[in-house]
């Protein structure tokens, strides 16, 4: 409870004694490039294999003659949008971006750069952390959209390459019984995950104490705690929002 209270106070500090708007614009753009553009390659690689593996495994498990082949693509589409694209991408994102945020802020803390900002009267929490969280909330949904597209397209290419399902059946399958709310659901997850990863990682790095060893420990804790928070949020959002898919 002590850590939770400290985290809530930490988040509250983001909105007091803020800098000029132009300062945040520049910093948010810089952070968006770091957390978004620099993560595209790893997200694309992971998503491509997710789509390929999901297509092959689904095809080999749905072997009943009573089940049309287009059902395979339908399963791949919904699994990708509802779970795989946002959640798996969030875990990869936590490993890459979360550890980087914690390491950067932890290094600034032990080298007393954060203390120097506070001595100058600058709210270091707002100046350093707020742009990172905002950039994460803005860019992570973009990464999830990219991940979903690559996964579904990778499934299509896999179907052509392996012959587990015809390309025509795959294209039919990704269109049947489509519920637009699945996209909204994925974006809600993406916004929540983007906030959790950035906020928890920033919290771990901002309160680092000690030396280089502790910076490494903060980065490790940031990734671990972010992954746990993402999985907990995944369950909570599924419990709250999944009934709306059938409403």
Buried (B, 14 or more C-beta within 10 A) or exposed (E): EEEEEEBEEBBEBBEEEEBEEEEBEEBBEEBBEBBBEEBBEBBBEBBBEBBBBBBBBBBEEBEEEEEBBBBBBBBBBBBBBBBBBBBBBBBBBBBBBBBBBBBBBBBBBBEEEBEEBEEEEBBBBBBBBBBBBBBBBBBBBBBBBBBBBBBBBBBBBBBEEEEBBEEEBBEBBBEEEEBEBBBBBBBBBBBBBBBBBBBBBBBBBBBBEEEEEBBBBBBBBBBBBBBEBBEEBBEEBBEEBEEEBEE
